[in-house]
């Protein structure tokens, strides 16, 4: 998902006319219920200026049928970046809608400091898909604990696909401290060809760094 900057969101003249009359919070909530996607886009864009808008936007993103409106909702949630917005983005990781999940992952990558307190919990979520998505979020973080989180995943996570995702990332960001964990991973999943291949690639890159 290409993130939309505020400067890219200038609405057409007819949308400006609609928005000019209803810029207050209650007016924007009314616009959000309109059938016209253009009016909903305007409402979503301007709701980012209101701290109390996060729960409204979180509720809207899961039922919004228009993809262009949904993109702007994610951009507004990123701008708000509060606890409710982040929790709403995290909840999207459990959605059956693959597009919604991927947009949420991209959005969370833009909120590294805000997502940090939740990472440990997400890496232990009962749903292996959520754990995989969380590893994908780690890919973009510039955080000193990224390598340690990944090492913990490949040492303890029981799901082969979660470990495969983590070992791929360790091949890019791994440090010498990851070598024992990678060797243990190869032993733990000795019958999994991809794990053997990915771990060998990661070990080679780390040793050559």
N, CA, C and O of each residue as an XYZ file, in Angstrom:
836
protein
N       0.855     -1.198      0.000
C       0.000      0.000      0.000
C       0.881      1.235      0.000
O       1.741      1.397      0.865
N       0.661      2.101     -0.972
C       1.397      3.363     -1.005
C       0.750      4.329     -0.029
O      -0.421      4.677     -0.175
N       1.509      4.761      0.963
C       0.960      5.673      1.963
C       0.723      7.040      1.345
O       1.518      7.522      0.538
N      -0.386      7.655      1.739
C      -0.797      8.923      1.159
C      -0.391     10.054      2.072
O      -0.714     10.046      3.260
N       0.314     11.028      1.527
C       0.692     12.192      2.310
C      -0.453     13.192      2.300
O      -1.270     13.219      1.379
N      -0.495     14.004      3.331
C      -1.584     14.970      3.444
C      -1.622     15.889      2.238
O      -2.698     16.279      1.783
N      -0.454     16.238      1.720
C      -0.411     17.140      0.575
C      -0.958     16.478     -0.679
O      -1.312     17.167     -1.636
N      -1.032     15.134     -0.689
C      -1.536     14.428     -1.857
C      -3.050     14.288     -1.814
O      -3.641     13.753     -2.751
N      -3.682     14.751     -0.757
C      -5.083     14.451     -0.539
C      -6.004     15.632     -0.837
O      -7.153     15.644     -0.395
N      -5.520     16.610     -1.571
C      -6.365     17.753     -1.881
C      -7.564     17.290     -2.683
O      -7.389     16.753     -3.777
N      -8.789     17.479     -2.176
C      -9.969     16.978     -2.862
C     -10.382     17.874     -4.010
O     -10.009     19.047     -4.050
N     -11.155     17.328     -4.952
C     -11.676     18.149     -6.036
C     -12.546     19.266     -5.488
O     -12.912     19.277     -4.313
N     -12.871     20.219     -6.380
C     -13.621     21.398     -5.944
C     -14.937     21.030     -5.298
O     -15.321     21.623     -4.289
N     -15.664     20.021     -5.886
C     -16.959     19.684     -5.314
C     -16.813     19.119     -3.914
O     -17.693     19.323     -3.077
N     -15.703     18.400     -3.634
C     -15.475     17.882     -2.291
C     -15.127     19.012     -1.339
O     -15.505     18.981     -0.168
N     -14.397     20.024     -1.845
C     -14.053     21.153     -0.992
C     -15.318     21.875     -0.535
O     -15.415     22.319      0.609
N     -16.292     21.986     -1.453
C     -17.530     22.658     -1.096
C     -18.272     21.891     -0.013
O     -18.808     22.481      0.925
N     -18.298     20.559     -0.152
C     -18.963     19.747      0.856
C     -18.261     19.897      2.195
O     -18.905     20.100      3.224
N     -16.922     19.795      2.176
C     -16.184     19.822      3.431
C     -16.198     21.174      4.106
O     -16.180     21.250      5.335
N     -16.229     22.232      3.338
C     -16.161     23.565      3.928
C     -17.318     23.830      4.879
O     -17.172     24.573      5.850
N     -18.452     23.231      4.604
C     -19.629     23.476      5.433
C     -19.708     22.551      6.641
O     -20.490     22.795      7.560
N     -18.901     21.491      6.644
C     -19.048     20.480      7.691
C     -17.684     20.035      8.231
O     -17.390     18.841      8.274
N     -16.869     20.987      8.635
C     -15.545     20.650      9.124
C     -15.532     20.274     10.599
O     -14.551     19.698     11.070
N     -16.584     20.579     11.336
C     -16.602     20.230     12.742
C     -16.768     18.720     12.904
O     -17.165     18.029     11.966
N     -16.463     18.216     14.094
C     -16.431     16.774     14.326
C     -17.773     16.118     14.018
O     -17.819     15.099     13.329
N     -18.861     16.691     14.520
C     -20.174     16.090     14.294
C     -20.533     16.106     12.810
O     -21.119     15.153     12.295
N     -20.180     17.189     12.132
C     -20.442     17.254     10.700
C     -19.665     16.210      9.925
O     -20.178     15.619      8.975
N     -18.416     15.984     10.337
C     -17.598     14.971      9.667
C     -18.143     13.568      9.904
O     -18.075     12.713      9.021
N     -18.683     13.331     11.100
C     -19.301     12.033     11.368
C     -20.497     11.802     10.458
O     -20.737     10.682     10.008
N     -21.244     12.861     10.191
C     -22.375     12.743      9.275
C     -21.897     12.441      7.859
O     -22.474     11.600      7.170
N     -20.851     13.123      7.432
C     -20.303     12.861      6.099
C     -19.814     11.430      5.969
O     -19.895     10.832      4.896
N     -19.309     10.886      7.060
C     -18.774      9.528      7.035
C     -19.854      8.489      6.754
O     -19.541      7.367      6.353
N     -21.105      8.842      6.955
C     -22.215      7.922      6.722
C     -22.811      8.062      5.320
O     -23.748      7.348      4.962
N     -22.266      8.982      4.534
C     -22.828      9.217      3.207
C     -22.485      8.088      2.233
O     -21.471      7.405      2.382
N     -23.347      7.908      1.239
C     -23.128      6.853      0.237
C     -21.999      7.214     -0.727
O     -21.355      6.333     -1.296
N     -21.765      8.501     -0.904
C     -20.747      8.961     -1.856
C     -19.355      8.766     -1.263
O     -19.041      9.376     -0.241
N     -18.502      7.923     -1.883
C     -17.144      7.709     -1.353
C     -16.334      8.997     -1.259
O     -15.497      9.133     -0.366
N     -16.570      9.942     -2.165
C     -15.830     11.208     -2.131
C     -16.090     11.949     -0.825
O     -15.173     12.532     -0.246
N     -17.337     11.927     -0.360
C     -17.650     12.587      0.905
C     -17.027     11.843      2.078
O     -16.562     12.466      3.032
N     -17.016     10.529      2.014
C     -16.395      9.757      3.100
C     -14.888      9.994      3.136
O     -14.294     10.087      4.210
N     -14.275     10.090      1.962
C     -12.831     10.382      1.919
C     -12.537     11.720      2.584
O     -11.600     11.837      3.374
N     -13.350     12.737      2.258
C     -13.146     14.053      2.855
C     -13.276     13.972      4.373
O     -12.469     14.538      5.111
N     -14.307     13.256      4.826
C     -14.532     13.141      6.262
C     -13.370     12.451      6.954
O     -12.904     12.905      7.999
N     -12.906     11.362      6.375
C     -11.811     10.595      6.971
C     -10.543     11.431      7.043
O      -9.830     11.400      8.047
N     -10.261     12.174      5.986
C      -9.067     13.014      5.966
C      -9.102     14.044      7.088
O      -8.111     14.224      7.795
N     -10.228     14.715      7.253
C     -10.311     15.783      8.254
C     -10.469     15.248      9.671
O     -10.127     15.939     10.630
N     -10.979     14.033      9.817
C     -11.120     13.466     11.161
C      -9.766     13.238     11.824
O      -9.686     13.136     13.048
N      -8.707     13.157     11.030
C      -7.369     12.973     11.599
C      -6.956     14.137     12.486
O      -6.002     14.021     13.256
N      -7.661     15.250     12.387
C      -7.348     16.407     13.231
C      -7.972     16.300     14.615
O      -7.700     17.136     15.476
N      -8.800     15.289     14.847
C      -9.512     15.147     16.115
C      -9.014     13.918     16.875
O      -9.093     12.798     16.370
N      -8.509     14.125     18.072
C      -7.958     13.017     18.852
C      -9.014     11.965     19.182
O      -8.688     10.793     19.367
N     -10.285     12.387     19.256
C     -11.341     11.433     19.594
C     -11.820     10.630     18.389
O     -12.770      9.855     18.503
N     -11.174     10.806     17.233
C     -11.641     10.148     16.013
C     -11.145      8.713     15.871
O     -11.679      7.960     15.056
N     -10.139      8.318     16.643
C      -9.540      6.990     16.445
C     -10.557      5.858     16.495
O     -10.572      5.038     15.577
N     -11.419      5.765     17.527
C     -12.367      4.647     17.541
C     -13.338      4.674     16.372
O     -13.765      3.624     15.892
N     -13.693      5.881     15.907
C     -14.587      6.005     14.754
C     -13.920      5.435     13.503
O     -14.538      4.685     12.747
N     -12.656      5.799     13.292
C     -11.933      5.345     12.109
C     -11.626      3.853     12.170
O     -11.657      3.165     11.150
N     -11.331      3.358     13.366
C     -11.082      1.922     13.525
C     -12.331      1.128     13.162
O     -12.251      0.114     12.469
N     -13.482      1.592     13.633
C     -14.734      0.913     13.307
C     -15.032      0.997     11.807
O     -15.550      0.049     11.217
N     -14.700      2.136     11.199
C     -15.011      2.342      9.787
C     -14.143      1.486      8.882
O     -14.618      0.994      7.859
N     -12.883      1.301      9.240
C     -11.961      0.628      8.325
C     -12.381     -0.814      8.071
O     -12.147     -1.341      6.984
N     -12.992     -1.454      9.052
C     -13.360     -2.855      8.889
C     -14.632     -3.037      8.069
O     -14.892     -4.130      7.566
N     -15.429     -1.977      7.931
C     -16.650     -2.108      7.139
C     -16.610     -1.301      5.843
O     -17.537     -1.372      5.036
N     -15.535     -0.533      5.645
C     -15.443      0.319      4.464
C     -15.237     -0.524      3.204
O     -14.287     -1.301      3.114
N     -16.143     -0.361      2.229
C     -16.084     -1.155      1.003
C     -15.239     -0.495     -0.081
O     -14.725     -1.179     -0.966
N     -15.091      0.821     -0.021
C     -14.351      1.531     -1.058
C     -12.865      1.554     -0.710
O     -12.480      2.059      0.345
N     -12.033      1.009     -1.593
C     -10.607      0.876     -1.286
C      -9.914      2.229     -1.171
O      -8.982      2.381     -0.381
N     -10.359      3.212     -1.948
C      -9.723      4.530     -1.869
C     -10.014      5.185     -0.520
O      -9.151      5.863      0.037
N     -11.206      4.990      0.001
C     -11.535      5.522      1.319
C     -10.728      4.784      2.386
O     -10.234      5.389      3.338
N     -10.603      3.474      2.214
C      -9.865      2.682      3.200
C      -8.406      3.124      3.283
O      -7.829      3.184      4.368
N      -7.823      3.429      2.143
C      -6.438      3.904      2.150
C      -6.293      5.181      2.982
O      -5.341      5.335      3.747
N      -7.252      6.086      2.817
C      -7.179      7.339      3.556
C      -7.424      7.098      5.045
O      -6.858      7.796      5.887
N      -8.266      6.112      5.375
C      -8.468      5.770      6.783
C      -7.146      5.331      7.407
O      -6.796      5.774      8.500
N      -6.422      4.472      6.720
C      -5.137      4.027      7.255
C      -4.177      5.213      7.413
O      -3.462      5.306      8.411
N      -4.164      6.106      6.440
C      -3.293      7.279      6.558
C      -3.674      8.128      7.763
O      -2.805      8.638      8.470
N      -4.977      8.279      7.995
C      -5.437      9.070      9.147
C      -5.098      8.377     10.459
O      -4.728      9.040     11.428
N      -5.217      7.064     10.503
C      -4.855      6.332     11.718
C      -3.359      6.472     12.010
O      -2.957      6.581     13.168
N      -2.543      6.470     10.967
C      -1.101      6.668     11.149
C      -0.846      8.058     11.731
O      -0.025      8.213     12.635
N      -1.544      9.063     11.217
C      -1.352     10.430     11.710
C      -1.760     10.548     13.174
O      -1.094     11.221     13.960
N      -2.847      9.896     13.529
C      -3.291      9.936     14.922
C      -2.308      9.169     15.804
O      -1.830      9.699     16.807
N      -2.008      7.942     15.441
C      -0.962      7.163     16.101
C      -1.134      6.953     17.590
O      -0.159      6.665     18.285
N      -2.356      7.089     18.103
C      -2.557      6.900     19.536
C      -2.814      5.428     19.856
O      -2.804      4.578     18.966
N      -3.043      5.142     21.130
C      -3.198      3.752     21.565
C      -4.376      3.074     20.876
O      -4.287      1.908     20.491
N      -5.468      3.796     20.722
C      -6.646      3.220     20.078
C      -6.388      2.941     18.610
O      -6.795      1.901     18.093
N      -5.718      3.860     17.936
C      -5.400      3.667     16.519
C      -4.504      2.448     16.320
O      -4.741      1.632     15.430
N      -3.472      2.332     17.158
C      -2.545      1.206     17.036
C      -3.256     -0.103     17.343
O      -3.059     -1.093     16.639
N      -4.080     -0.121     18.384
C      -4.824     -1.339     18.719
C      -5.758     -1.732     17.584
O      -5.930     -2.917     17.299
N      -6.357     -0.743     16.940
C      -7.225     -1.037     15.807
C      -6.458     -1.625     14.637
O      -6.929     -2.557     13.985
N      -5.285     -1.087     14.371
C      -4.447     -1.633     13.308
C      -4.028     -3.066     13.627
O      -4.018     -3.928     12.748
N      -3.688     -3.310     14.876
C      -3.312     -4.663     15.290
C      -4.477     -5.629     15.108
O      -4.284     -6.765     14.676
N      -5.681     -5.181     15.435
C      -6.845     -6.059     15.291
C      -7.069     -6.455     13.839
O      -7.613     -7.524     13.563
N      -6.650     -5.594     12.903
C      -6.788     -5.909     11.479
C      -5.916     -7.092     11.064
O      -6.183     -7.735     10.049
N      -4.881     -7.377     11.842
C      -4.011     -8.512     11.520
C      -4.755     -9.837     11.603
O      -4.311    -10.832     11.031
N      -5.879     -9.861     12.306
C      -6.677    -11.074     12.444
C      -7.811    -11.152     11.423
O      -8.606    -12.091     11.445
N      -7.882    -10.173     10.538
C      -8.960    -10.130      9.561
C      -8.824    -11.239      8.522
O      -7.717    -11.670      8.199
N      -9.969    -11.696      8.001
C      -9.966    -12.657      6.898
C      -9.634    -11.983      5.569
O      -9.338    -12.658      4.583
N      -9.685    -10.659      5.547
C      -9.414     -9.883      4.333
C      -7.906     -9.684      4.202
O      -7.300     -8.935      4.969
N      -7.307    -10.362      3.224
C      -5.850    -10.292      3.063
C      -5.393     -8.872      2.749
O      -4.340     -8.438      3.217
N      -6.176     -8.155      1.964
C      -5.812     -6.784      1.640
C      -5.793     -5.904      2.876
O      -4.894     -5.081      3.052
N      -6.793     -6.084      3.732
C      -6.854     -5.313      4.970
C      -5.661     -5.631      5.861
O      -5.070     -4.728      6.453
N      -5.304     -6.907      5.959
C      -4.139     -7.295      6.768
C      -2.866     -6.645      6.239
O      -2.067     -6.114      7.011
N      -2.679     -6.686      4.935
C      -1.445     -6.138      4.364
C      -1.367     -4.624      4.550
O      -0.295     -4.077      4.810
N      -2.509     -3.955      4.416
C      -2.519     -2.507      4.649
C      -2.203     -2.196      6.107
O      -1.512     -1.222      6.405
N      -2.708     -3.025      7.008
C      -2.425     -2.813      8.431
C      -0.947     -3.024      8.732
O      -0.360     -2.270      9.508
N      -0.342     -4.037      8.130
C       1.090     -4.276      8.317
C       1.888     -3.055      7.846
O       2.784     -2.578      8.542
N       1.548     -2.565      6.658
C       2.254     -1.389      6.133
C       2.075     -0.181      7.038
O       3.008      0.595      7.244
N       0.868     -0.025      7.579
C       0.615      1.104      8.479
C       1.414      0.967      9.770
O       2.009      1.937     10.238
N       1.432     -0.221     10.341
C       2.164     -0.430     11.591
C       3.664     -0.201     11.413
O       4.349      0.210     12.349
N       4.168     -0.466     10.216
C       5.581     -0.201      9.959
C       5.909      1.284     10.052
O       7.063      1.659     10.259
N       4.888      2.130      9.897
C       5.095      3.575     10.003
C       5.016      4.066     11.447
O       5.204      5.253     11.713
N       4.738      3.152     12.377
C       4.559      3.534     13.786
C       5.476      2.703     14.683
O       4.996      2.033     15.598
N       6.782      2.737     14.438
C       7.690      1.849     15.196
C       7.679      2.083     16.692
O       7.681      1.123     17.463
N       7.669      3.329     17.122
C       7.680      3.594     18.569
C       6.360      3.207     19.213
O       6.325      2.715     20.341
N       5.265      3.439     18.478
C       3.948      3.154     19.028
C       3.685      1.653     19.131
O       3.008      1.207     20.058
N       4.218      0.863     18.181
C       3.963     -0.578     18.188
C       4.910     -1.323     19.126
O       4.618     -2.447     19.534
N       6.033     -0.710     19.467
C       7.063     -1.388     20.263
C       6.529     -2.039     21.541
O       6.882     -3.188     21.808
N       5.685     -1.359     22.358
C       5.227     -1.994     23.600
C       4.384     -3.247     23.384
O       4.213     -4.046     24.305
N       3.851     -3.426     22.160
C       2.973     -4.557     21.890
C       3.696     -5.735     21.247
O       3.129     -6.821     21.132
N       4.930     -5.532     20.832
C       5.606     -6.546     20.024
C       5.787     -7.870     20.755
O       5.550     -8.934     20.184
N       6.200     -7.809     21.996
C       6.423     -9.049     22.732
C       5.140     -9.868     22.824
O       5.160    -11.085     22.642
N       4.028     -9.199     23.107
C       2.736     -9.894     23.179
C       2.346    -10.469     21.826
O       1.884    -11.607     21.740
N       2.533     -9.684     20.770
C       2.157    -10.147     19.434
C       3.004    -11.323     18.977
O       2.514    -12.204     18.271
N       4.264    -11.343     19.372
C       5.136    -12.463     18.984
C       4.778    -13.744     19.719
O       5.287    -14.813     19.385
N       3.902    -13.648     20.722
C       3.426    -14.828     21.440
C       1.922    -15.032     21.256
O       1.292    -15.768     22.015
N       1.356    -14.379     20.247
C      -0.072    -14.535     19.981
C      -0.380    -15.990     19.628
O       0.423    -16.640     18.958
N      -1.522    -16.509     20.066
C      -1.860    -17.902     19.744
C      -1.980    -18.187     18.246
O      -1.794    -19.323     17.811
N      -2.287    -17.164     17.469
C      -2.458    -17.330     16.026
C      -1.095    -17.204     15.331
O      -0.482    -16.138     15.374
N      -0.616    -18.279     14.692
C       0.693    -18.190     14.028
C       0.737    -17.154     12.918
O       1.795    -16.589     12.641
N      -0.402    -16.897     12.278
C      -0.416    -15.875     11.232
C      -0.116    -14.497     11.820
O       0.605    -13.705     11.213
N      -0.664    -14.212     12.991
C      -0.382    -12.929     13.643
C       1.100    -12.836     13.977
O       1.701    -11.770     13.848
N       1.689    -13.942     14.403
C       3.126    -13.929     14.710
C       3.944    -13.680     13.442
O       4.943    -12.962     13.474
N       3.517    -14.274     12.330
C       4.208    -14.039     11.058
C       4.089    -12.573     10.658
O       5.075    -11.949     10.266
N       2.885    -12.027     10.758
C       2.689    -10.624     10.398
C       3.533     -9.709     11.285
O       4.042     -8.686     10.827
N       3.676    -10.085     12.554
C       4.477     -9.272     13.476
C       5.948     -9.295     13.073
O       6.624     -8.269     13.134
N       6.439    -10.446     12.666
C       7.814    -10.520     12.169
C       7.967     -9.628     10.940
O       8.996     -8.974     10.768
N       6.942     -9.601     10.086
C       7.002     -8.727      8.914
C       7.094     -7.260      9.318
O       7.778     -6.474      8.661
N       6.408     -6.889     10.397
C       6.497     -5.516     10.900
C       7.911     -5.234     11.403
O       8.442     -4.142     11.201
N       8.516     -6.223     12.058
C       9.877     -6.043     12.582
C      10.868     -5.657     11.492
O      11.868     -4.986     11.749
N      10.572     -6.092     10.273
C      11.499     -5.850      9.169
C      11.836     -4.382      8.998
O      12.952     -4.041      8.605
N      10.883     -3.511      9.289
C      11.101     -2.085      9.040
C      11.568     -1.319     10.272
O      11.884     -0.133     10.180
N      11.613     -1.982     11.420
C      11.945     -1.269     12.653
C      13.446     -1.044     12.781
O      14.246     -1.939     12.508
N      13.806      0.130     13.189
C      15.199      0.433     13.527
C      15.281      0.418     15.049
O      15.297      1.464     15.697
N      15.331     -0.775     15.597
C      15.267     -0.922     17.048
C      16.373     -1.867     17.491
O      16.602     -2.887     16.841
N      17.063     -1.553     18.582
C      18.192     -2.385     19.012
C      17.801     -3.804     19.421
O      18.663     -4.679     19.509
N      16.513     -4.044     19.670
C      16.091     -5.374     20.112
C      15.566     -6.256     18.980
O      15.135     -7.381     19.234
N      15.593     -5.774     17.750
C      15.044     -6.553     16.645
C      15.721     -7.914     16.541
O      15.052     -8.944     16.452
N      17.056     -7.912     16.552
C      17.776     -9.185     16.435
C      17.444    -10.118     17.595
O      17.280    -11.323     17.400
N      17.343     -9.560     18.806
C      17.035    -10.396     19.961
C      15.631    -10.987     19.849
O      15.418    -12.157     20.169
N      14.682    -10.183     19.397
C      13.322    -10.700     19.208
C      13.323    -11.836     18.196
O      12.657    -12.851     18.401
N      14.063    -11.676     17.108
C      14.104    -12.710     16.077
C      14.776    -13.983     16.590
O      14.340    -15.092     16.281
N      15.822    -13.814     17.363
C      16.502    -14.975     17.944
C      15.550    -15.743     18.858
O      15.522    -16.974     18.841
N      14.782    -15.020     19.644
C      13.815    -15.676     20.531
C      12.762    -16.438     19.723
O      12.332    -17.522     20.118
N      12.355    -15.870     18.600
C      11.360    -16.536     17.754
C      11.901    -17.865     17.241
O      11.231    -18.890     17.367
N      13.107    -17.865     16.663
C      13.597    -19.109     16.068
C      14.014    -20.132     17.120
O      14.162    -21.315     16.815
N      14.202    -19.681     18.345
C      14.530    -20.619     19.415
C      13.280    -21.257     20.020
O      13.319    -22.411     20.449
N      12.175    -20.515     20.057
C      11.038    -20.970     20.853
C       9.748    -21.202     20.075
O       8.903    -21.979     20.518
N       9.575    -20.552     18.931
C       8.280    -20.679     18.262
C       8.132    -22.080     17.669
O       9.038    -22.560     16.987
N       7.003    -22.738     17.920
C       6.830    -24.107     17.450
C       6.405    -24.223     15.996
O       6.419    -25.317     15.433
N       6.027    -23.108     15.382
C       5.469    -23.163     14.031
C       6.562    -22.920     12.989
O       7.275    -21.919     13.040
N       6.677    -23.843     12.056
C       7.761    -23.780     11.080
C       7.679    -22.528     10.211
O       8.713    -21.962      9.857
N       6.463    -22.082      9.858
C       6.346    -20.917      8.983
C       6.735    -19.619      9.694
O       7.278    -18.701      9.081
N       6.451    -19.560     10.984
C       6.874    -18.393     11.761
C       8.398    -18.340     11.801
O       9.003    -17.289     11.589
N       8.998    -19.479     12.072
C      10.469    -19.534     12.127
C      11.092    -19.234     10.773
O      12.135    -18.584     10.691
N      10.455    -19.706      9.719
C      10.986    -19.444      8.376
C      10.973    -17.951      8.073
O      11.925    -17.426      7.495
N       9.909    -17.271      8.457
C       9.825    -15.826      8.245
C      10.906    -15.105      9.045
O      11.542    -14.176      8.548
N      11.105    -15.540     10.280
C      12.106    -14.904     11.141
C      13.520    -15.158     10.648
O      14.364    -14.263     10.688
N      13.781    -16.361     10.189
C      15.146    -16.670      9.746
C      15.476    -15.920      8.461
O      16.625    -15.536      8.246
N      14.484    -15.710      7.610
C      14.716    -14.897      6.406
C      15.164    -13.490      6.795
O      16.091    -12.939      6.201
N      14.510    -12.925      7.781
C      14.867    -11.573      8.216
C      16.217    -11.565      8.920
O      16.988    -10.617      8.774
N      16.505    -12.607      9.677
C      17.814    -12.680     10.335
C      18.941    -12.722      9.314
O      20.046    -12.249      9.583
N      18.665    -13.287      8.146
C      19.675    -13.289      7.098
C      20.026    -11.897      6.627
O      21.104    -11.678      6.074
N      19.121    -10.950      6.841
C      19.356     -9.566      6.434
C      19.930     -8.716      7.560
O      20.764     -7.842      7.323
N      19.478     -8.975      8.798
C      19.869     -8.096      9.902
C      20.636     -8.828     11.004
O      21.004     -8.225     12.012
N      20.873    -10.105     10.817
C      21.445    -10.912     11.889
C      22.863    -10.516     12.284
O      23.621     -9.950     11.496
N      23.192    -10.833     13.531
C      24.519    -10.561     14.067
C      25.119    -11.878     14.556
O      24.446    -12.909     14.558
N      26.378    -11.840     14.968
C      27.065    -13.061     15.388
C      26.312    -13.804     16.491
O      26.353    -15.032     16.566
N      25.628    -13.049     17.341
C      24.900    -13.684     18.451
C      23.802    -14.625     17.968
O      23.329    -15.467     18.732
N      23.391    -14.490     16.704
C      22.321    -15.338     16.175
C      22.819    -16.708     15.729
O      22.011    -17.607     15.492
N      24.117    -16.882     15.611
C      24.654    -18.131     15.049
C      24.227    -19.358     15.841
O      23.737    -20.303     15.224
N      24.377    -19.415     17.174
C      23.940    -20.613     17.908
C      22.455    -20.912     17.718
O      22.071    -22.072     17.571
N      21.624    -19.879     17.720
C      20.187    -20.092     17.549
C      19.877    -20.643     16.156
O      19.003    -21.498     16.010
N      20.575    -20.167     15.148
C      20.372    -20.682     13.794
C      20.797    -22.146     13.697
O      20.131    -22.946     13.040
N      21.881    -22.488     14.337
C      22.323    -23.886     14.334
C      21.318    -24.775     15.068
O      21.031    -25.889     14.629
N      20.791    -24.280     16.181
C      19.756    -25.033     16.911
C      18.500    -25.189     16.056
O      17.861    -26.242     16.071
N      18.147    -24.141     15.311
C      16.968    -24.195     14.456
C      17.116    -25.292     13.414
O      16.158    -26.015     13.136
N      18.294    -25.423     12.839
C      18.525    -26.462     11.839
C      18.304    -27.850     12.443
O      17.754    -28.737     11.790
N      18.724    -28.025     13.658
C      18.526    -29.318     14.315
C      17.055    -29.554     14.642
O      16.546    -30.664     14.491
N      16.381    -28.505     15.088
C      14.977    -28.645     15.506
C      14.080    -28.958     14.321
O      13.116    -29.712     14.453
N      14.389    -28.387     13.165
C      13.593    -28.656     11.958
C      14.470    -29.338     10.904
O      14.569    -28.884      9.764
N      15.087    -30.415     11.310
C      16.049    -31.102     10.435
C      15.401    -31.697      9.183
O      16.090    -31.957      8.197
N      14.107    -31.909      9.212
C      13.418    -32.502      8.054
C      12.755    -31.447      7.172
O      12.037    -31.784      6.231
N      12.994    -30.179      7.472
C      12.381    -29.108      6.689
C      13.427    -28.483      5.760
O      14.289    -27.729      6.211
N      13.348    -28.802      4.456
C      14.377    -28.318      3.522
C      14.514    -26.797      3.489
O      15.624    -26.273      3.407
N      13.385    -26.089      3.554
C      13.508    -24.636      3.452
C      14.227    -24.056      4.660
O      15.046    -23.148      4.518
N      13.929    -24.572      5.847
C      14.615    -24.088      7.052
C      16.112    -24.321      6.926
O      16.908    -23.452      7.281
N      16.499    -25.482      6.426
C      17.923    -25.774      6.251
C      18.559    -24.768      5.291
O      19.630    -24.222      5.560
N      17.881    -24.536      4.174
C      18.399    -23.598      3.176
C      18.490    -22.179      3.737
O      19.533    -21.533      3.640
N      17.380    -21.692      4.331
C      17.339    -20.311      4.817
C      18.339    -20.095      5.945
O      18.989    -19.052      6.007
N      18.466    -21.074      6.837
C      19.419    -20.949      7.940
C      20.851    -20.917      7.415
O      21.681    -20.155      7.910
N      21.137    -21.742      6.419
C      22.486    -21.737      5.828
C      22.802    -20.399      5.169
O      23.914    -19.882      5.283
N      21.811    -19.850      4.483
C      22.000    -18.533      3.853
C      22.271    -17.474      4.918
O      23.172    -16.648      4.771
N      21.481    -17.508      5.990
C      21.667    -16.531      7.070
C      23.035    -16.682      7.722
O      23.714    -15.688      7.982
N      23.439    -17.911      7.986
C      24.749    -18.157      8.600
C      25.874    -17.655      7.702
O      26.840    -17.058      8.177
N      25.741    -17.898      6.422
C      26.772    -17.456      5.470
C      26.874    -15.932      5.460
O      27.975    -15.380      5.473
N      25.732    -15.256      5.438
C      25.759    -13.794      5.394
C      26.333    -13.225      6.691
O      27.090    -12.254      6.669
N      25.970    -13.830      7.811
C      26.476    -13.330      9.099
C      27.978    -13.540      9.194
O      28.699    -12.657      9.659
N      28.448    -14.677      8.768
C      29.884    -14.986      8.849
C      30.704    -14.113      7.905
O      31.874    -13.831      8.161
N      30.080    -13.693      6.820
C      30.802    -12.874      5.850
C      30.714    -11.381      6.167
O      31.435    -10.574      5.579
N      29.846    -11.024      7.078
C      29.658     -9.592      7.390
C      30.862     -9.025      8.105
O      30.879     -7.841      8.442
